[in-house]
């Protein structure tokens, strides 16, 4: 298992995840980040907050960014 960190970037400001979580693969970490983004977006929609620009930066323990998950990717719009 590898520890991944889900830092949140919002217009250049980075909010660090200091705990991280262990996942079997980067794909599993990505799926969890997408699920978390959906939950955060839902809360922001209910609060009438702006979500434009928020993004998870998934990193390894050594700080390498392995995926980026924009919060807007959690929305399914036609």
PDB file with SEQRES, HELIX, SHEET and CRYST1 records, atoms N, CA, C and O in Angstrom:
SEQRES   1 A   78  UNK UNK UNK UNK UNK UNK UNK UNK UNK UNK UNK UNK UNK          
SEQRES   2 A   78  UNK UNK UNK UNK UNK UNK UNK UNK UNK UNK UNK UNK UNK          
SEQRES   3 A   78  UNK UNK UNK UNK UNK UNK UNK UNK UNK UNK UNK UNK UNK          
SEQRES   4 A   78  UNK UNK UNK UNK UNK UNK UNK UNK UNK UNK UNK UNK UNK          
SEQRES   5 A   78  UNK UNK UNK UNK UNK UNK UNK UNK UNK UNK UNK UNK UNK          
SEQRES   6 A   78  UNK UNK UNK UNK UNK UNK UNK UNK UNK UNK UNK UNK UNK          
HELIX    1 AA1 UNK A   26  UNK A   46  1                                  21    
HELIX    2 AA2 UNK A   71  UNK A   74  5                                   4    
SHEET    1 AA1 4 UNK A  13  UNK A  15  0                                        
SHEET    2 AA1 4 UNK A   2  UNK A  10 -1                                        
SHEET    3 AA1 4 UNK A  54  UNK A  59 -1                                        
SHEET    4 AA1 4 UNK A  65  UNK A  70 -1                                        
CRYST1    1.000    1.000    1.000  90.00  90.00  90.00 P 1           1          
ATOM      1  N   UNK A   1       0.846  -1.186   0.000  1.00  0.00           N  
ATOM      2  CA  UNK A   1       0.000   0.000   0.000  1.00  0.00           C  
ATOM      3  C   UNK A   1       0.888   1.244   0.000  1.00  0.00           C  
ATOM      4  O   UNK A   1       1.923   1.301   0.663  1.00  0.00           O  
ATOM      5  N   UNK A   2       0.456   2.203  -0.744  1.00  0.00           N  
ATOM      6  CA  UNK A   2       1.182   3.465  -0.848  1.00  0.00           C  
ATOM      7  C   UNK A   2       0.358   4.565  -0.200  1.00  0.00           C  
ATOM      8  O   UNK A   2      -0.867   4.585  -0.328  1.00  0.00           O  
ATOM      9  N   UNK A   3       1.022   5.477   0.495  1.00  0.00           N  
ATOM     10  CA  UNK A   3       0.331   6.618   1.104  1.00  0.00           C  
ATOM     11  C   UNK A   3       0.280   7.750   0.084  1.00  0.00           C  
ATOM     12  O   UNK A   3       1.294   8.146  -0.491  1.00  0.00           O  
ATOM     13  N   UNK A   4      -0.939   8.259  -0.121  1.00  0.00           N  
ATOM     14  CA  UNK A   4      -1.165   9.387  -1.014  1.00  0.00           C  
ATOM     15  C   UNK A   4      -1.759  10.534  -0.205  1.00  0.00           C  
ATOM     16  O   UNK A   4      -2.459  10.321   0.785  1.00  0.00           O  
ATOM     17  N   UNK A   5      -1.470  11.736  -0.641  1.00  0.00           N  
ATOM     18  CA  UNK A   5      -1.965  12.948   0.020  1.00  0.00           C  
ATOM     19  C   UNK A   5      -2.850  13.703  -0.961  1.00  0.00           C  
ATOM     20  O   UNK A   5      -2.514  13.833  -2.138  1.00  0.00           O  
ATOM     21  N   UNK A   6      -3.979  14.200  -0.472  1.00  0.00           N  
ATOM     22  CA  UNK A   6      -4.935  14.938  -1.294  1.00  0.00           C  
ATOM     23  C   UNK A   6      -4.861  16.419  -0.921  1.00  0.00           C  
ATOM     24  O   UNK A   6      -5.667  16.904  -0.128  1.00  0.00           O  
ATOM     25  N   UNK A   7      -3.909  17.119  -1.485  1.00  0.00           N  
ATOM     26  CA  UNK A   7      -3.798  18.555  -1.253  1.00  0.00           C  
ATOM     27  C   UNK A   7      -4.868  19.259  -2.092  1.00  0.00           C  
ATOM     28  O   UNK A   7      -5.223  18.795  -3.175  1.00  0.00           O  
ATOM     29  N   UNK A   8      -5.372  20.370  -1.586  1.00  0.00           N  
ATOM     30  CA  UNK A   8      -6.370  21.146  -2.334  1.00  0.00           C  
ATOM     31  C   UNK A   8      -5.721  22.433  -2.809  1.00  0.00           C  
ATOM     32  O   UNK A   8      -5.189  23.207  -2.013  1.00  0.00           O  
ATOM     33  N   UNK A   9      -5.770  22.654  -4.113  1.00  0.00           N  
ATOM     34  CA  UNK A   9      -5.263  23.897  -4.696  1.00  0.00           C  
ATOM     35  C   UNK A   9      -6.463  24.721  -5.141  1.00  0.00           C  
ATOM     36  O   UNK A   9      -7.377  24.221  -5.796  1.00  0.00           O  
ATOM     37  N   UNK A  10      -6.434  25.994  -4.768  1.00  0.00           N  
ATOM     38  CA  UNK A  10      -7.499  26.921  -5.153  1.00  0.00           C  
ATOM     39  C   UNK A  10      -6.854  28.217  -5.601  1.00  0.00           C  
ATOM     40  O   UNK A  10      -6.390  29.009  -4.781  1.00  0.00           O  
ATOM     41  N   UNK A  11      -6.829  28.428  -6.915  1.00  0.00           N  
ATOM     42  CA  UNK A  11      -6.251  29.644  -7.502  1.00  0.00           C  
ATOM     43  C   UNK A  11      -4.847  29.930  -6.960  1.00  0.00           C  
ATOM     44  O   UNK A  11      -4.555  31.045  -6.527  1.00  0.00           O  
ATOM     45  N   UNK A  12      -3.994  28.920  -6.990  1.00  0.00           N  
ATOM     46  CA  UNK A  12      -2.606  29.115  -6.601  1.00  0.00           C  
ATOM     47  C   UNK A  12      -2.297  28.911  -5.134  1.00  0.00           C  
ATOM     48  O   UNK A  12      -1.127  28.833  -4.759  1.00  0.00           O  
ATOM     49  N   UNK A  13      -3.315  28.823  -4.295  1.00  0.00           N  
ATOM     50  CA  UNK A  13      -3.103  28.608  -2.864  1.00  0.00           C  
ATOM     51  C   UNK A  13      -3.238  27.120  -2.583  1.00  0.00           C  
ATOM     52  O   UNK A  13      -4.236  26.504  -2.959  1.00  0.00           O  
ATOM     53  N   UNK A  14      -2.233  26.531  -1.917  1.00  0.00           N  
ATOM     54  CA  UNK A  14      -2.230  25.105  -1.632  1.00  0.00           C  
ATOM     55  C   UNK A  14      -2.556  24.849  -0.168  1.00  0.00           C  
ATOM     56  O   UNK A  14      -1.891  25.365   0.731  1.00  0.00           O  
ATOM     57  N   UNK A  15      -3.589  24.043   0.057  1.00  0.00           N  
ATOM     58  CA  UNK A  15      -3.977  23.620   1.399  1.00  0.00           C  
ATOM     59  C   UNK A  15      -3.524  22.166   1.528  1.00  0.00           C  
ATOM     60  O   UNK A  15      -4.075  21.279   0.877  1.00  0.00           O  
ATOM     61  N   UNK A  16      -2.518  21.929   2.369  1.00  0.00           N  
ATOM     62  CA  UNK A  16      -1.896  20.614   2.423  1.00  0.00           C  
ATOM     63  C   UNK A  16      -2.666  19.617   3.271  1.00  0.00           C  
ATOM     64  O   UNK A  16      -3.198  19.948   4.331  1.00  0.00           O  
ATOM     65  N   UNK A  17      -2.710  18.398   2.780  1.00  0.00           N  
ATOM     66  CA  UNK A  17      -3.223  17.248   3.516  1.00  0.00           C  
ATOM     67  C   UNK A  17      -2.030  16.670   4.268  1.00  0.00           C  
ATOM     68  O   UNK A  17      -1.119  16.119   3.651  1.00  0.00           O  
ATOM     69  N   UNK A  18      -2.028  16.787   5.574  1.00  0.00           N  
ATOM     70  CA  UNK A  18      -0.883  16.349   6.370  1.00  0.00           C  
ATOM     71  C   UNK A  18      -0.940  14.877   6.770  1.00  0.00           C  
ATOM     72  O   UNK A  18       0.073  14.303   7.168  1.00  0.00           O  
ATOM     73  N   UNK A  19      -2.118  14.266   6.665  1.00  0.00           N  
ATOM     74  CA  UNK A  19      -2.274  12.872   7.083  1.00  0.00           C  
ATOM     75  C   UNK A  19      -2.138  11.888   5.936  1.00  0.00           C  
ATOM     76  O   UNK A  19      -1.443  10.879   6.056  1.00  0.00           O  
ATOM     77  N   UNK A  20      -2.795  12.174   4.832  1.00  0.00           N  
ATOM     78  CA  UNK A  20      -2.803  11.242   3.721  1.00  0.00           C  
ATOM     79  C   UNK A  20      -3.594   9.991   4.052  1.00  0.00           C  
ATOM     80  O   UNK A  20      -4.166   9.867   5.135  1.00  0.00           O  
ATOM     81  N   UNK A  21      -3.617   9.063   3.100  1.00  0.00           N  
ATOM     82  CA  UNK A  21      -4.313   7.787   3.278  1.00  0.00           C  
ATOM     83  C   UNK A  21      -3.645   6.762   2.377  1.00  0.00           C  
ATOM     84  O   UNK A  21      -3.054   7.108   1.354  1.00  0.00           O  
ATOM     85  N   UNK A  22      -3.744   5.506   2.766  1.00  0.00           N  
ATOM     86  CA  UNK A  22      -3.108   4.447   1.994  1.00  0.00           C  
ATOM     87  C   UNK A  22      -4.091   3.846   1.003  1.00  0.00           C  
ATOM     88  O   UNK A  22      -5.251   3.586   1.324  1.00  0.00           O  
ATOM     89  N   UNK A  23      -3.592   3.633  -0.216  1.00  0.00           N  
ATOM     90  CA  UNK A  23      -4.382   3.034  -1.285  1.00  0.00           C  
ATOM     91  C   UNK A  23      -3.531   2.012  -2.017  1.00  0.00           C  
ATOM     92  O   UNK A  23      -2.303   2.089  -2.009  1.00  0.00           O  
ATOM     93  N   UNK A  24      -4.188   1.068  -2.644  1.00  0.00           N  
ATOM     94  CA  UNK A  24      -3.485   0.009  -3.349  1.00  0.00           C  
ATOM     95  C   UNK A  24      -2.884   0.481  -4.672  1.00  0.00           C  
ATOM     96  O   UNK A  24      -1.959  -0.139  -5.196  1.00  0.00           O  
ATOM     97  N   UNK A  25      -3.412   1.580  -5.206  1.00  0.00           N  
ATOM     98  CA  UNK A  25      -2.922   2.094  -6.495  1.00  0.00           C  
ATOM     99  C   UNK A  25      -3.276   3.568  -6.633  1.00  0.00           C  
ATOM    100  O   UNK A  25      -4.100   4.099  -5.888  1.00  0.00           O  
ATOM    101  N   UNK A  26      -2.645   4.208  -7.588  1.00  0.00           N  
ATOM    102  CA  UNK A  26      -2.971   5.605  -7.861  1.00  0.00           C  
ATOM    103  C   UNK A  26      -4.401   5.718  -8.393  1.00  0.00           C  
ATOM    104  O   UNK A  26      -5.068   6.729  -8.172  1.00  0.00           O  
ATOM    105  N   UNK A  27      -4.870   4.688  -9.090  1.00  0.00           N  
ATOM    106  CA  UNK A  27      -6.248   4.696  -9.594  1.00  0.00           C  
ATOM    107  C   UNK A  27      -7.245   4.673  -8.438  1.00  0.00           C  
ATOM    108  O   UNK A  27      -8.268   5.355  -8.484  1.00  0.00           O  
ATOM    109  N   UNK A  28      -6.945   3.885  -7.399  1.00  0.00           N  
ATOM    110  CA  UNK A  28      -7.822   3.841  -6.222  1.00  0.00           C  
ATOM    111  C   UNK A  28      -7.818   5.191  -5.504  1.00  0.00           C  
ATOM    112  O   UNK A  28      -8.859   5.645  -5.032  1.00  0.00           O  
ATOM    113  N   UNK A  29      -6.657   5.827  -5.422  1.00  0.00           N  
ATOM    114  CA  UNK A  29      -6.566   7.162  -4.817  1.00  0.00           C  
ATOM    115  C   UNK A  29      -7.359   8.169  -5.642  1.00  0.00           C  
ATOM    116  O   UNK A  29      -8.053   9.019  -5.085  1.00  0.00           O  
ATOM    117  N   UNK A  30      -7.261   8.079  -6.957  1.00  0.00           N  
ATOM    118  CA  UNK A  30      -8.003   8.970  -7.856  1.00  0.00           C  
ATOM    119  C   UNK A  30      -9.505   8.799  -7.648  1.00  0.00           C  
ATOM    120  O   UNK A  30     -10.233   9.788  -7.563  1.00  0.00           O  
ATOM    121  N   UNK A  31      -9.975   7.550  -7.566  1.00  0.00           N  
ATOM    122  CA  UNK A  31     -11.405   7.295  -7.356  1.00  0.00           C  
ATOM    123  C   UNK A  31     -11.888   7.910  -6.043  1.00  0.00           C  
ATOM    124  O   UNK A  31     -12.979   8.477  -5.979  1.00  0.00           O  
ATOM    125  N   UNK A  32     -11.067   7.794  -4.998  1.00  0.00           N  
ATOM    126  CA  UNK A  32     -11.432   8.372  -3.696  1.00  0.00           C  
ATOM    127  C   UNK A  32     -11.450   9.899  -3.761  1.00  0.00           C  
ATOM    128  O   UNK A  32     -12.320  10.534  -3.166  1.00  0.00           O  
ATOM    129  N   UNK A  33     -10.495  10.487  -4.477  1.00  0.00           N  
ATOM    130  CA  UNK A  33     -10.460  11.946  -4.634  1.00  0.00           C  
ATOM    131  C   UNK A  33     -11.693  12.435  -5.384  1.00  0.00           C  
ATOM    132  O   UNK A  33     -12.265  13.469  -5.039  1.00  0.00           O  
ATOM    133  N   UNK A  34     -12.098  11.700  -6.397  1.00  0.00           N  
ATOM    134  CA  UNK A  34     -13.292  12.079  -7.156  1.00  0.00           C  
ATOM    135  C   UNK A  34     -14.536  12.001  -6.274  1.00  0.00           C  
ATOM    136  O   UNK A  34     -15.402  12.874  -6.335  1.00  0.00           O  
ATOM    137  N   UNK A  35     -14.620  10.962  -5.461  1.00  0.00           N  
ATOM    138  CA  UNK A  35     -15.743  10.826  -4.524  1.00  0.00           C  
ATOM    139  C   UNK A  35     -15.749  11.986  -3.526  1.00  0.00           C  
ATOM    140  O   UNK A  35     -16.799  12.568  -3.252  1.00  0.00           O  
ATOM    141  N   UNK A  36     -14.588  12.317  -2.990  1.00  0.00           N  
ATOM    142  CA  UNK A  36     -14.482  13.430  -2.038  1.00  0.00           C  
ATOM    143  C   UNK A  36     -14.838  14.753  -2.709  1.00  0.00           C  
ATOM    144  O   UNK A  36     -15.493  15.602  -2.104  1.00  0.00           O  
ATOM    145  N   UNK A  37     -14.409  14.929  -3.955  1.00  0.00           N  
ATOM    146  CA  UNK A  37     -14.730  16.158  -4.692  1.00  0.00           C  
ATOM    147  C   UNK A  37     -16.236  16.287  -4.869  1.00  0.00           C  
ATOM    148  O   UNK A  37     -16.785  17.382  -4.746  1.00  0.00           O  
ATOM    149  N   UNK A  38     -16.904  15.175  -5.157  1.00  0.00           N  
ATOM    150  CA  UNK A  38     -18.365  15.207  -5.299  1.00  0.00           C  
ATOM    151  C   UNK A  38     -19.029  15.663  -3.999  1.00  0.00           C  
ATOM    152  O   UNK A  38     -19.958  16.470  -4.019  1.00  0.00           O  
ATOM    153  N   UNK A  39     -18.547  15.142  -2.874  1.00  0.00           N  
ATOM    154  CA  UNK A  39     -19.116  15.522  -1.585  1.00  0.00           C  
ATOM    155  C   UNK A  39     -18.884  17.006  -1.292  1.00  0.00           C  
ATOM    156  O   UNK A  39     -19.784  17.696  -0.814  1.00  0.00           O  
ATOM    157  N   UNK A  40     -17.686  17.487  -1.578  1.00  0.00           N  
ATOM    158  CA  UNK A  40     -17.367  18.899  -1.333  1.00  0.00           C  
ATOM    159  C   UNK A  40     -18.179  19.801  -2.245  1.00  0.00           C  
ATOM    160  O   UNK A  40     -18.699  20.827  -1.807  1.00  0.00           O  
ATOM    161  N   UNK A  41     -18.289  19.418  -3.527  1.00  0.00           N  
ATOM    162  CA  UNK A  41     -19.072  20.210  -4.476  1.00  0.00           C  
ATOM    163  C   UNK A  41     -20.524  20.270  -4.024  1.00  0.00           C  
ATOM    164  O   UNK A  41     -21.141  21.333  -4.081  1.00  0.00           O  
ATOM    165  N   UNK A  42     -21.081  19.147  -3.577  1.00  0.00           N  
ATOM    166  CA  UNK A  42     -22.477  19.124  -3.110  1.00  0.00           C  
ATOM    167  C   UNK A  42     -22.668  20.091  -1.943  1.00  0.00           C  
ATOM    168  O   UNK A  42     -23.650  20.833  -1.907  1.00  0.00           O  
ATOM    169  N   UNK A  43     -21.740  20.088  -0.995  1.00  0.00           N  
ATOM    170  CA  UNK A  43     -21.819  21.009   0.134  1.00  0.00           C  
ATOM    171  C   UNK A  43     -21.725  22.457  -0.321  1.00  0.00           C  
ATOM    172  O   UNK A  43     -22.447  23.318   0.181  1.00  0.00           O  
ATOM    173  N   UNK A  44     -20.833  22.728  -1.274  1.00  0.00           N  
ATOM    174  CA  UNK A  44     -20.668  24.094  -1.759  1.00  0.00           C  
ATOM    175  C   UNK A  44     -21.894  24.567  -2.538  1.00  0.00           C  
ATOM    176  O   UNK A  44     -22.278  25.732  -2.440  1.00  0.00           O  
ATOM    177  N   UNK A  45     -22.504  23.678  -3.302  1.00  0.00           N  
ATOM    178  CA  UNK A  45     -23.716  24.038  -4.033  1.00  0.00           C  
ATOM    179  C   UNK A  45     -24.823  24.399  -3.044  1.00  0.00           C  
ATOM    180  O   UNK A  45     -25.516  25.401  -3.223  1.00  0.00           O  
ATOM    181  N   UNK A  46     -24.990  23.588  -2.008  1.00  0.00           N  
ATOM    182  CA  UNK A  46     -26.019  23.865  -1.007  1.00  0.00           C  
ATOM    183  C   UNK A  46     -25.761  25.169  -0.271  1.00  0.00           C  
ATOM    184  O   UNK A  46     -26.702  25.854   0.130  1.00  0.00           O  
ATOM    185  N   UNK A  47     -24.491  25.517  -0.090  1.00  0.00           N  
ATOM    186  CA  UNK A  47     -24.131  26.754   0.610  1.00  0.00           C  
ATOM    187  C   UNK A  47     -24.040  27.948  -0.340  1.00  0.00           C  
ATOM    188  O   UNK A  47     -23.736  29.062   0.086  1.00  0.00           O  
ATOM    189  N   UNK A  48     -24.304  27.716  -1.621  1.00  0.00           N  
ATOM    190  CA  UNK A  48     -24.214  28.754  -2.649  1.00  0.00           C  
ATOM    191  C   UNK A  48     -22.807  29.346  -2.741  1.00  0.00           C  
ATOM    192  O   UNK A  48     -22.640  30.539  -2.993  1.00  0.00           O  
ATOM    193  N   UNK A  49     -21.776  28.479  -2.528  1.00  0.00           N  
ATOM    194  CA  UNK A  49     -20.380  28.884  -2.645  1.00  0.00           C  
ATOM    195  C   UNK A  49     -19.881  28.665  -4.070  1.00  0.00           C  
ATOM    196  O   UNK A  49     -20.463  27.892  -4.831  1.00  0.00           O  
ATOM    197  N   UNK A  50     -18.816  29.344  -4.413  1.00  0.00           N  
ATOM    198  CA  UNK A  50     -18.173  29.197  -5.716  1.00  0.00           C  
ATOM    199  C   UNK A  50     -17.214  28.012  -5.658  1.00  0.00           C  
ATOM    200  O   UNK A  50     -16.478  27.864  -4.683  1.00  0.00           O  
ATOM    201  N   UNK A  51     -17.213  27.165  -6.691  1.00  0.00           N  
ATOM    202  CA  UNK A  51     -16.310  26.016  -6.728  1.00  0.00           C  
ATOM    203  C   UNK A  51     -15.277  26.116  -7.836  1.00  0.00           C  
ATOM    204  O   UNK A  51     -14.421  25.239  -7.958  1.00  0.00           O  
ATOM    205  N   UNK A  52     -15.336  27.137  -8.623  1.00  0.00           N  
ATOM    206  CA  UNK A  52     -14.425  27.284  -9.746  1.00  0.00           C  
ATOM    207  C   UNK A  52     -12.977  27.390  -9.281  1.00  0.00           C  
ATOM    208  O   UNK A  52     -12.651  28.231  -8.443  1.00  0.00           O  
ATOM    209  N   UNK A  53     -12.117  26.547  -9.815  1.00  0.00           N  
ATOM    210  CA  UNK A  53     -10.699  26.649  -9.525  1.00  0.00           C  
ATOM    211  C   UNK A  53     -10.177  25.668  -8.508  1.00  0.00           C  
ATOM    212  O   UNK A  53      -8.962  25.493  -8.420  1.00  0.00           O  
ATOM    213  N   UNK A  54     -11.022  25.016  -7.735  1.00  0.00           N  
ATOM    214  CA  UNK A  54     -10.559  24.047  -6.744  1.00  0.00           C  
ATOM    215  C   UNK A  54     -10.108  22.764  -7.439  1.00  0.00           C  
ATOM    216  O   UNK A  54     -10.710  22.325  -8.419  1.00  0.00           O  
ATOM    217  N   UNK A  55      -9.044  22.179  -6.914  1.00  0.00           N  
ATOM    218  CA  UNK A  55      -8.493  20.979  -7.511  1.00  0.00           C  
ATOM    219  C   UNK A  55      -7.748  20.173  -6.453  1.00  0.00           C  
ATOM    220  O   UNK A  55      -7.006  20.743  -5.653  1.00  0.00           O  
ATOM    221  N   UNK A  56      -7.937  18.850  -6.440  1.00  0.00           N  
ATOM    222  CA  UNK A  56      -7.093  17.987  -5.621  1.00  0.00           C  
ATOM    223  C   UNK A  56      -5.796  17.747  -6.376  1.00  0.00           C  
ATOM    224  O   UNK A  56      -5.812  17.470  -7.575  1.00  0.00           O  
ATOM    225  N   UNK A  57      -4.688  17.851  -5.686  1.00  0.00           N  
ATOM    226  CA  UNK A  57      -3.403  17.416  -6.218  1.00  0.00           C  
ATOM    227  C   UNK A  57      -3.013  16.192  -5.403  1.00  0.00           C  
ATOM    228  O   UNK A  57      -2.677  16.305  -4.224  1.00  0.00           O  
ATOM    229  N   UNK A  58      -3.057  15.041  -6.022  1.00  0.00           N  
ATOM    230  CA  UNK A  58      -2.717  13.806  -5.334  1.00  0.00           C  
ATOM    231  C   UNK A  58      -1.209  13.624  -5.440  1.00  0.00           C  
ATOM    232  O   UNK A  58      -0.651  13.589  -6.537  1.00  0.00           O  
ATOM    233  N   UNK A  59      -0.555  13.509  -4.282  1.00  0.00           N  
ATOM    234  CA  UNK A  59       0.898  13.357  -4.276  1.00  0.00           C  
ATOM    235  C   UNK A  59       1.297  12.093  -3.517  1.00  0.00           C  
ATOM    236  O   UNK A  59       0.537  11.566  -2.704  1.00  0.00           O  
ATOM    237  N   UNK A  60       2.503  11.625  -3.804  1.00  0.00           N  
ATOM    238  CA  UNK A  60       3.098  10.525  -3.061  1.00  0.00           C  
ATOM    239  C   UNK A  60       3.803  11.100  -1.837  1.00  0.00           C  
ATOM    240  O   UNK A  60       3.844  12.315  -1.643  1.00  0.00           O  
ATOM    241  N   UNK A  61       4.352  10.214  -1.018  1.00  0.00           N  
ATOM    242  CA  UNK A  61       5.039  10.661   0.199  1.00  0.00           C  
ATOM    243  C   UNK A  61       6.230  11.558  -0.098  1.00  0.00           C  
ATOM    244  O   UNK A  61       6.592  12.400   0.724  1.00  0.00           O  
ATOM    245  N   UNK A  62       6.847  11.385  -1.270  1.00  0.00           N  
ATOM    246  CA  UNK A  62       7.997  12.224  -1.612  1.00  0.00           C  
ATOM    247  C   UNK A  62       7.596  13.535  -2.285  1.00  0.00           C  
ATOM    248  O   UNK A  62       8.462  14.293  -2.722  1.00  0.00           O  
ATOM    249  N   UNK A  63       6.281  13.813  -2.374  1.00  0.00           N  
ATOM    250  CA  UNK A  63       5.801  15.087  -2.900  1.00  0.00           C  
ATOM    251  C   UNK A  63       5.532  15.116  -4.391  1.00  0.00           C  
ATOM    252  O   UNK A  63       5.162  16.160  -4.927  1.00  0.00           O  
ATOM    253  N   UNK A  64       5.712  13.981  -5.080  1.00  0.00           N  
ATOM    254  CA  UNK A  64       5.458  13.943  -6.528  1.00  0.00           C  
ATOM    255  C   UNK A  64       3.957  13.990  -6.799  1.00  0.00           C  
ATOM    256  O   UNK A  64       3.200  13.184  -6.258  1.00  0.00           O  
ATOM    257  N   UNK A  65       3.530  14.928  -7.629  1.00  0.00           N  
ATOM    258  CA  UNK A  65       2.121  15.011  -8.024  1.00  0.00           C  
ATOM    259  C   UNK A  65       1.871  13.920  -9.057  1.00  0.00           C  
ATOM    260  O   UNK A  65       2.465  13.927 -10.136  1.00  0.00           O  
ATOM    261  N   UNK A  66       0.983  12.975  -8.720  1.00  0.00           N  
ATOM    262  CA  UNK A  66       0.700  11.866  -9.621  1.00  0.00           C  
ATOM    263  C   UNK A  66      -0.626  12.031 -10.355  1.00  0.00           C  
ATOM    264  O   UNK A  66      -0.824  11.431 -11.412  1.00  0.00           O  
ATOM    265  N   UNK A  67      -1.530  12.831  -9.813  1.00  0.00           N  
ATOM    266  CA  UNK A  67      -2.800  13.129 -10.484  1.00  0.00           C  
ATOM    267  C   UNK A  67      -3.320  14.467  -9.998  1.00  0.00           C  
ATOM    268  O   UNK A  67      -3.024  14.911  -8.889  1.00  0.00           O  
ATOM    269  N   UNK A  68      -4.104  15.095 -10.859  1.00  0.00           N  
ATOM    270  CA  UNK A  68      -4.852  16.295 -10.491  1.00  0.00           C  
ATOM    271  C   UNK A  68      -6.323  15.993 -10.755  1.00  0.00           C  
ATOM    272  O   UNK A  68      -6.683  15.445 -11.797  1.00  0.00           O  
ATOM    273  N   UNK A  69      -7.159  16.359  -9.799  1.00  0.00           N  
ATOM    274  CA  UNK A  69      -8.597  16.109  -9.923  1.00  0.00           C  
ATOM    275  C   UNK A  69      -9.329  17.421  -9.695  1.00  0.00           C  
ATOM    276  O   UNK A  69      -9.601  17.793  -8.554  1.00  0.00           O  
ATOM    277  N   UNK A  70      -9.654  18.135 -10.790  1.00  0.00           N  
ATOM    278  CA  UNK A  70     -10.434  19.366 -10.642  1.00  0.00           C  
ATOM    279  C   UNK A  70     -11.809  19.053 -10.067  1.00  0.00           C  
ATOM    280  O   UNK A  70     -12.453  18.086 -10.474  1.00  0.00           O  
ATOM    281  N   UNK A  71     -12.252  19.865  -9.132  1.00  0.00           N  
ATOM    282  CA  UNK A  71     -13.558  19.618  -8.527  1.00  0.00           C  
ATOM    283  C   UNK A  71     -14.669  19.624  -9.588  1.00  0.00           C  
ATOM    284  O   UNK A  71     -15.647  18.886  -9.477  1.00  0.00           O  
ATOM    285  N   UNK A  72     -14.506  20.448 -10.594  1.00  0.00           N  
ATOM    286  CA  UNK A  72     -15.547  20.512 -11.626  1.00  0.00           C  
ATOM    287  C   UNK A  72     -15.673  19.200 -12.379  1.00  0.00           C  
ATOM    288  O   UNK A  72     -16.705  18.956 -13.004  1.00  0.00           O  
ATOM    289  N   UNK A  73     -14.638  18.332 -12.341  1.00  0.00           N  
ATOM    290  CA  UNK A  73     -14.723  17.036 -13.007  1.00  0.00           C  
ATOM    291  C   UNK A  73     -15.685  16.102 -12.268  1.00  0.00           C  
ATOM    292  O   UNK A  73     -16.068  15.060 -12.801  1.00  0.00           O  
ATOM    293  N   UNK A  74     -16.076  16.470 -11.049  1.00  0.00           N  
ATOM    294  CA  UNK A  74     -17.024  15.666 -10.281  1.00  0.00           C  
ATOM    295  C   UNK A  74     -18.455  15.862 -10.766  1.00  0.00           C  
ATOM    296  O   UNK A  74     -19.343  15.089 -10.406  1.00  0.00           O  
ATOM    297  N   UNK A  75     -18.684  16.889 -11.578  1.00  0.00           N  
ATOM    298  CA  UNK A  75     -20.016  17.185 -12.091  1.00  0.00           C  
ATOM    299  C   UNK A  75     -20.230  16.491 -13.438  1.00  0.00           C  
ATOM    300  O   UNK A  75     -19.324  16.419 -14.268  1.00  0.00           O  
ATOM    301  N   UNK A  76     -21.419  15.996 -13.628  1.00  0.00           N  
ATOM    302  CA  UNK A  76     -21.776  15.392 -14.914  1.00  0.00           C  
ATOM    303  C   UNK A  76     -22.835  16.277 -15.549  1.00  0.00           C  
ATOM    304  O   UNK A  76     -24.019  16.180 -15.227  1.00  0.00           O  
ATOM    305  N   UNK A  77     -22.399  17.133 -16.448  1.00  0.00           N  
ATOM    306  CA  UNK A  77     -23.303  18.067 -17.121  1.00  0.00           C  
ATOM    307  C   UNK A  77     -23.437  17.689 -18.590  1.00  0.00           C  
ATOM    308  O   UNK A  77     -22.477  17.242 -19.217  1.00  0.00           O  
ATOM    309  N   UNK A  78     -24.600  17.866 -19.115  1.00  0.00           N  
ATOM    310  CA  UNK A  78     -24.796  17.604 -20.562  1.00  0.00           C  
ATOM    311  C   UNK A  78     -24.982  18.904 -21.280  1.00  0.00           C  
ATOM    312  O   UNK A  78     -25.161  18.916 -22.498  1.00  0.00           O  
TER     313      UNK A  78                                                      
END                                                                             
